[in-house]
Structure formats: C-alpha cells, structure tokens
Amino acid sequence: MNTLRVKDLLLTEPGGGPVTVSGWVRTKRDTKTVCFFELNDGSCLANLQVIVDKESSDSAGELDRLQTGASVEITGIIVASPGENQRVELSASQVVVIGEAPTDSYPLQKKRHSFEFLREIAHLRPRTNTFGAVARVRNAASFAIHRFFQERGFIYVHTPIITASDAEGAGEMFQVTTLPLGNLAETESVDYTRDFFGKPAYLTVSGQLNAEIYACALERVYTFGPTFRAENSNTTRHLAEFWMIEPEMAFCDITCNMDIAEAFIKFVLSEILEKCAEDMEFFDARIQPGLLESLRKVKDTPFARVTYSEAMDRLKGSGEEFAFPVSWGSDLQSEHEKYLTEKVYDGPIIVTDYPKQIKAFYMKQNDDGRTVRAMDVLVPRLGEIIGGSQREENEDLLTRRIRELGLKEESYWWYLELRKFGTVPHSGFGLGFERLVQYLTGMQNIRDVIPFPRAVKTADF
C-alpha cells in the first residue's frame, strides 16, 4: 500500500495499485448514488477530488459524518478525471473519518473570510488557501536564504535573544526580569543586583553586533532568528516579534556589501518564482494583480545605485507635493521611496551615504564628516527592503560617536575592543523576513505573513 501526499497524487498517472492519502475535507456534495469531496493536506494549493460510489462502497456510515473541515483517511485508485479542472481524481474504496468538524460550529464554512476575522482564529487560518500559500512561500524563502549563504561559504551563527545592549540606540526594547513586578511598582528605585542577570537585560532588537564578533574571526557569517521591538505602533507594517536575516562580512566595504545584497534579493526571487509557481499564481490572481510581473522585473533588472543627496535632489525637483516635506537631513519616507523606485528610476535602487544624524552609531563615517556609508535597498511597491552599512572599524571614531549619542560606553566595551585587536573593514545588512514575505506574496498586512503575530495588544496562541 502506497501512502502519498496530495501534491504527489496529482502528478500520478491513472491506474496502478491502491493508494492511501490523508487530509482535511474542503468541500463536499452528494448525489443519490455518488459522493464528491475535495481533499487538501497542505502539500500544495490544489485539492484532490475524491469520488465515492455509495452503492459499492462499504463507507456509507462514514460519509454521513464527513463534513467540511473533517480529517479523513482514504484508500482508493487514481483514475483519469472527466472534469476540466483536474487531470486525475481518486476513486475511493474506503473512507475513514478521523476527526469530525460539526457544520454548526466549524468557522470555515464559507469559501471566503476577511483577513480580520481569520486573525481571530489563528489556530485554523492555515487551512485556508491564502494562509496555506503564505506558509509554503515562507518555508521556501527560508530555505532559499540558507542556500544563498551556505553556497557562498557563510557560517550560520546563533546570536543571543537576551542582551544588555541596545544595537540601534533606539531604547524601544522589552525588558527581561525575574524581579516581582507587583513589588517594584511600589518602589522608586530598582536593585538590579537581585535580578537574574544582575543588571538590566532586554530582548534583542538585532543580532548584528554579536555577528560582527564572529565575522571578525570567521570572515563571513549570517544570523536568522527572532528579534523584538517594543514600538507602540498598531499598524499594518509593525510587529513586536519578527525574524531578521543579518549577514556580516569581514574585508568587505560598502561596494562589496551592495553587491551581495543585490545578488541575495535576486536569488531569493528566482527560487520563489521557480519553486512556488502555483502559490505565486494564486497571489497574482487573488491578492496583488501584477505581482509576478513586478517580481520578475526586479529579478532581471540591475539595481541603480545613487547617493542620498542625489535622491533628495530628484525628489525636490519632481514637482510632487509629498505628505512629508523633502529636505536634506530628513529620512526617506515610504512615499519618497516608492516615488524614486516607481517614477524616477523605474526599478530597484540602492541609496547610499546618508546623513550621519539619522543613522546608527556603528556606521562608518565618510571623510566629509556629514555622511556615513549606509545603504538602503529600495524596491517598487514596497520601498525599503534591506538596510545596511559599512561598519566603523576605527576605535577612536566609534568611541566618539557613542559619546555624541549619549550611549553607555561601558555597554559596548567588547564592541570597541574588536577595533583594538586586528580590526578590519567590514560590512553587513539586515532584512526583516516578514517584510520580504509581504513583498513576495503581495499581502497587505504584516500580521498575515507570520504564523502567530505579536503586536500591540496581541499575544494570543
């Protein structure tokens, strides 16, 4: 007896011996003599049609219990389908209902539900076409990311989730403590010597600083893990917990960094377009019309490279009225990024040499004293997809910058020592994985591309 998945059975030639398949019922309809139902097991977007001849089957009792959402195990023979929508179907000789799904209480009876409703039942939404497709694309993108770096000699490093330093200097971090919070509310000061780590500790906002340690020993490394931001933003673009990909490369300047970032994006796009063709066609048809064309164009187009100052000049000279005024020294907003990629350059761009006052302390300063060797990769439809920089390898300049920003120098003693012993030019970048999955699928809300979203007032499941 062969046990196969729906994805494999749909490619099987008619005939042969009996096979067994398990999954969940998507739809069911009955005639007097035949029962038709569609089965899905999550292996692909398409369903397998199953036909049961009521007169010859010994599963009549089971068919009464079989409803949308029920889990079943079916044995039968693959036959050619007379229908137009499928090449083969399963002629069932035996149907066993494993778990019932009562019609009066199973919430996925309709073919379409709003994404807002599905967020309330995150334990069931993977059974829908959209969220099954998101999960498969997310899986394939994860594998492609590891492939890209592994095939280029990068070493995967697991950086800590708990940290005492703020990589970004933003201060929007979740604190980790074992101290009794109820008692703390009644006191004016906190004695951290009584806490688990003996000092304030937080959930990390980035693995970058730790990755630099290993890059300065193993040359090229990458991280891929969860990060956390305590930003009180209840929007379609923000999560409190999300996954980040952060490569770090020694002996690599900003140009090398840009080359790797461009190759990385194109590699992932190529893999998804090839390996997830069925799901991507679904997103193109149902979620974001024109999605496939836009992704193919980015995959096949060289990324333009412009400085921040050049980009600002193009924006100022555009004649457009932006919601956020354009001035040198201000950060690029989403509307600016989309205008540059969609109207000015008509494709992906990499913007470099940002004003140092709007970038993190660790970015290498240019000789002009005003800008740093930062880079942002911008793509049409989304805007920024990657942010990175050449890191400051000069200990004196880095120390001065930490002091300028009022950061606690003692928290970065080890980071500064990397510049004291065998320092090298090095670079890296970060890519928010959920933003990448949003871009690949066309999904509009970032909470719909992570299995269990953690956001403001949301921490269920």
NORNORRA-V195021 format. One line per field, one symbol per residue. ss: DSSP state (2 for helix, 1 for strand, 0 for the rest). A space follows every 50 residues. Layout:
ss: ???
This chain:
ss: 01100222200000000011111111111100011111110000000111 11100000022222200000111111111100000001111111111110 00000000000000222220000022202222222222222222222222 00001100000110000000000011000022220000000222000000 11100002222222222201111111110000000000001111111111 00022222222222222222222220222222222200002222222222 00011112222222220000000000000000022222222222000011 11111222000010100000111111111000111111111000222222 22220000222222222000000001111111222222222000022200 00001001000
